[in-house]
Amino acid sequence: MKGINRARTGMAGVVATFTILALAACGGGSDTSGDGGDGEDGSGDVIRVGFSQLGAESGWRTANTESVKESLSEENGFDLTFVDAQQKQENQIKALRDFVAQDVDVIAFSPVIETGWDEVLQEIKDSGIPVVLVDRTVDTTVDDPFVTWIGADFKQEGTTAGEWVAENAPDAKIFELQGTLGSGAQVDREEGFGEVVGDQVIGKASGNFTRAEGKTAVEAALQAYPDMTMIFTHNDDMGLGAIEAIEAAGKVPGKDIQIVSVDGVRDGLQALVDKKFNYVVECNPVFGDQLAELIKKVYDGEDVPKETIVIDEAFDQTITQETVDARAY
Ligand code: GYE
């Protein structure tokens, strides 16, 4: 579905990574004073990056922000302007316009939803500042709106979750707890899951990727769909909210109502060890180093792949406490 210029992936395996070979990327910062910056050893130009993060809604996002800030550091040769949009598109658009006004070298952003970027993307394009798209995808009519995209294969994550359900709970009656409606992560996870076990889904509602809204959505769903036996949640935080709602209703999460989740942050994996979650498809947020490499190359005008897919795994209840304790996020 969806049209042109959408960062799309099509990998087949659960554990997979690849890059689709470069369409030449034209980088080039606006700083013409330097030596071109070798970008390798920190002796080149300082690269001025404007990063618009979409929010701080989840454990995944917090870990991603930490990773980005750690990698786009001064020691690594970056001058980072980081702005949190609090899950509001208008805040992101404002931040992007500010980056253009500041004439940064590279703009990076993680779009809260897929549509509504045409105007601002065109403005950025007209300014000549290269865009690196991070995590989520866009759906725009602007031609060639970004140089490169790095993120996870959301559709595959949904498919992996669906395959576990098809094999382990083919009779489950599923309530789907959706992420932020219209976000790449919601649209694609739902599509991947639906293609495998869509006929088992008896109801859907969004919890906007947050624990509090996930809890509220599940409280309502427990009333609306009393025969549900499983929740497929688009992220761990909403699943943790679901646990609270299920327990408050006197039911046992993981047994009376199974929970299949996406992300694999430490709290989510702990819920798996505690047998409250049944299966978790990982979405790895720690790709700041890869992002920094891409930005350096874009700045230096080197070729970069059009897409970089971050590696994902999946976990079931055989996961050990040691694995959870060793988790970096
Ligand atoms: O799964 C969720 C977060 O876009 C991959 O956003 C990201 C998703 C992640 O809020 O926890």
Boltz pocket constraint, residues with backbone or C-beta under 6 A from the ligand:
constraints:
  - pocket:
      binder: B
      contacts: [[A, 57], [A, 58], [A, 59], [A, 60], [A, 61], [A, 135], [A, 136], [A, 152], [A, 185], [A, 208], [A, 209], [A, 234], [A, 235], [A, 236], [A, 237], [A, 262], [A, 263], [A, 283]]
      max_distance: 6.0
